[in-house]
């Protein structure tokens, strides 16, 4: 439901703060643990949640999310099981928006019209498909419209003013501004450099703007939260999964404490002295 | 973006009118890339559109093709191979005699001139067997541009001589360990590099696949093969051939041979995919014969994939064919019924490698040996009055260690 995203942003606007949006990979490191993490995210401070569905060849991901996808696939994760996990989450939480993020090919296999219906039924509110630019997205945009799921587009540092209207056309919910030219989890986002772009995208779209790619620490999240409507952190969280697995530690606890720290930084960002 | 479910068998009036304005060959092709790359892909499309009709660009390319690459390559009547099979007269298009030893240089020379025209100062490429990597390193050396070649760690191991050649030419070879550590993973890493270095970097793709405009552009640069064959076969035989045959991985040598014959419906177009350990084993690299349509590396095409849409690893003795996809124009030519795609196993290709070496004194690349493995069947089908042309896309020196290992010999 697009309304779930709109209501959440309206509520946060009333509170005068940015949203914290953790990204987790479905089925990472295993399906039971991933579901336990997903269910606990709102209480740990997640305002919206991005759920990645694994793909074997994620061309825009850096090593952390590549490895997360590999762990999930090794554990037998599928797109079907991803929707089942979201349905299980939705049964207990009617308010926290869920945005699915991934690549085109698994959707082609499923069939986009059927997938849009099935995703909506599971409780998915928006979708970000990394390798589906506006030039190729019309069939998915039509299917998502019919199922009341938001198509959320990526704008990037290479999206100039001439192209921006093309990118935000048919976008709803929010726009995801990719803060660095590069893959996920490698370069660091610079709040001062990002701010004018956030404003540019906000003006062109009339929608809230989330910023992601390159935000790893509470300090960085706080800085971005002062200029953006939402802060997305992904690679730093899946790295917690990887380290906990390597060290044989409690994966859920480790991820959630990182989420708590990041969420707190975002929540307090606009109260703290700049 | 739904996969084509029923092949469109409607034949177009003009096969050469593709891709359309959206970079599509029927349902296949397109531009499935992250937003960061889209402006670059549009810039490239515009630059290529201008260059391909610019006489100055084409003249410069033609000069290098003649004096640096060594074109035209000969069309050679393989009399002993013909006699051996007792069917159609078999001609070999000698692309292995090009500078760097394969057809890959045709495309690299074209793209490096385009990259410089666009003001790019750094070149990246992916490579499987190393032939494209060597050709890219070669043109980068010639024009003084820094070059990074991504190569699967498995391929680095099985193609050591080519890695060393690239180093000698001044290129940096970066082994890729992600995924299956072969060509598809090298392509993923090259795309990740491009997305990270958008301002100065030109991605020199080696095959007629990937996002538009690459399938069209690489085809056009490689079509010099088919254009020469037309002239040469008419000079030798007074008519067009009955069939033209090439191996297909991504499919650049095959589309370069096929394209100038697309509208000559009397000329059969036959591609040969790598069947690895055998189609029934599931360990192969035959995207058309063993895959189904999907989206990878920027285009909709036939892919090896599981039922959940995860890409499966390809398997072939030939690093150059070890790719789970195929260029979108081949996917379309298959669906409309204009071209036929056969397969050859590792074992058949090794036999063909040795057969051509002994009968004609030519060591073929193990990739090209896949086409040779089917040439006997094709020559017999066409019959003694017929003419077939096989694209000998590369030389086999790079494969001697692989062949020796399979023969149980140490060298």
Interface residues (C-beta under 8 A of the other chain):
Chain A: X54 X55 X56 X57 X58 X59 X60 X61 X62 X63 X66 X73 X78 X79 X80 X103 X104 X105 X106 X107 X108 X109 X110 X111 X112 X113 X130 X131 X132 X133 X135 X136 X137 X139 X140 X153 X154 X155 X156 X157 X158 X159 X160 X163 X167 X178 X181 X182 X183 X186 X187
Chain B: X1 X2 X3 X22 X30 X31 X32 X33 X34 X35 X36 X37 X38 X39 X40 X178 X179 X184 X185 X188 X191 X192 X195 X196 X197 X198 X293 X294 X295 X296 X297 X298 X300 X303 X305 X307 X308 X309 X310 X311
